[in-house]
Amino acid sequence: MNSREAQLKAYDRLLTIMDELREQCPWDKKQTLESLRHLTIEETYELGDAILDNDLEEVKKELGDLLLHIVFYAKIGSETKDFDMADVANEICDKLISRHPHIYGDVVVADEEEVKQNWEKLKLKEGKTSVLEGVPKSLPALVKANRIQDKVAGVGFDWEEPHQVFEKLQEELAELQVEIDANDKDKMEAEFGDVLFSMINYARFLKVDPENALERTNKKFIKRFQFLEAKAKELGKELQDMSLAEMDVYWNEAKGL
């Protein structure tokens, strides 16, 4: 691996290139915080894909793309004299030191869970009025639910045992069935949301990341469906012309791959 000196040299090289691009490249000169936002979100999802695929070469590349965005934002901030890369780095360094009194102070913690609880308490001391203030409004609903549950658990608002969460899930499923039987669309949606929220909570107790779990299933379904499409093409058929029984044969074959 590269030495600390080599890493700092590479980072300095990136800062220099960013300065040059901002000064000389027509596209880079036009960018703003707002114009880069959606690109940063896209890059984050691409990094997530690479991590789920366990493609470490791609992870390295996507981390580079994200690092470029961070440097880009800092460069724009320096032009308006609001902040620069040193401010960004020092801000997170100060936060890490403040949030880890068990490392940089005299606080003693027993385990990871106690660290998380202290983290949320420290955030409230810093002026936040709610532990949920740090949950971004624009997060996808599934990820947001997971973060909400994780944060309130950090201050002790949580179930004690996994079976309690499973019982709550069963209760929510029963309530959903009542509204399905009544054919009340609005209440069905509300109860379905409660079921999903309970499922995400149960996943947390099982130490399963619900976003990763669902994305694995998405990828698995895509792979199997595309196998089915390829088989249909080999037979000279359109999927809509095949019976469910025919498709099921190839679907089961795909499951064995």
TANOR-V558070 format. One line per field, one symbol per residue. phi: phi as a letter, one per 20 degrees, with the letter a starting at -180 (. if undefined). psi: psi as a letter, one per 30 degrees, with the letter a starting at -180 (. if undefined). A space follows every 10 residues. Layout:
phi->???
psi->???
This chain:
phi->.ffgffffff ffffffffgf ffedegfffe fcgffegfff fffffffgff ffflefffgg fffffffgff ffgffffffe meacffffff ffffffffec ffddbdfdce afffffffgf ffffffofeb fefeegfefg gfffgffgff ffffdneafe cgffffffff fffffffgff feleffffff ffffffffff ffgffemdff fffffffgff fgffffffff fffgemdegf eeffffffff fffffef
psi->lkleeeeeee eeeeeeeeee efefkeeeff kleeffefee eeeeeeeeee eefhjeeeee eeeeeeeeee eeeeeeeeeg gelaeeeeee eeeeeeeefi ffegagkkle aeeeeeeeee eeeefffkfk fgegjkfgkk eeeeeeeeee efffggille kefeeeeeee eeeeeeeeee efhjeeeeee eeeeeeeeee eeeeffhkje eeeeeeeeee eeeeeeeeee eeeefglkef fkleeeeeef eeeeff.
